[in-house]
Amino acid sequence: MNDLRAEIDRIDDEMLTLFLKRMKVVKKIALEKKKQGLDVLNQDREKEVLTRLISKIENKEVAGLYPRFITNVMEISRLYQSYLIKE
């Protein structure tokens, strides 16, 4: 059990690293959107991302869970963009 928990800890560390990388790019996108006067929400882009990523999931047991995960990530990204654009 300890080995499995250690593996989860490593995965969580990787996810944190990826989250921070994503937020750096999200910030760049927000600044571009601000310059161009674009809305934070781009529903077409989000649908495209969701469809593309879901199509890659082979494990059907978790396929139904992934949309919730990535939708939450995109919502957090939008919140950060909104904050940056209002500054």
N, C-alpha and C positions, 0 to 999 in steps of 0.2 A: 504494500500500500504506500509506503514512503517513497518508493521509486516512482510510482504513478503521480504522487503529489509533487515530487521534484520535477517531473516532466511537465506537469501543468504549470508550475512556476516558471520554467524556461519558456514555455509557450506564451505565458502572460507577459514575460519580459520582451519577447519578440513582438507581441502585439502592441506593447507600449511604444517600442521603437518605431514601428510602422505607423502608429497613430500620430506620433510627433512629426514624422516625415510627411504624413498626409496633411497635417495642419499647416506646415510650412508652405506646401503647394496651395492649400486652400487660401492662405493669406495672399499669395501672389494673384490668385484668381479674383479674390475680393477686390484687390487694388485695381485690377484691370476692369472689373465690372463697374467700379466707382468711376473710373476715367471715362468709360463708354456709356455711363448712365443706364446700365443694364440691371434688371431685377436679380435678386439673389436666387430666387427659385426658377429653375429651368426644368419643368416637368418632363419635357421630351427627353432631355439628357438623362434624367434620373430613371425614367422608364427603360431607356436604352441600356444603361449600366446594369440595372436590375435583371433585365432579360438576358444580357450577355453573360453575367455571372451565374445566374441560376442554371443556364444551359450547360455550364461546366461541371455541375455537381452530379457525380455518379451515384453517390450514396443516397438513395431515395428516403431513407429513414430520417435524414437531417435536411433534406432539400426543402421541406416545408418550413423549417426554422430559419433558414438563411435569410429570406426576405426581411424578417423582423430585425435581424442583426444589421444588415447593410442599410436598411431604411433608417435605423437609429443612428448609424454612423453618418449618413447623409444629412439627417436632421441636425446633428451636432455641428456638422460642417456649415450648414446654413446659418445656425445661430452665431457661430464665430464670424462668418462673413457679414452678417447683419451688424454685429458689434463693430467690426472694422470699418464698415461703410459709413456708419453713423458718427464715427470719430471725427 
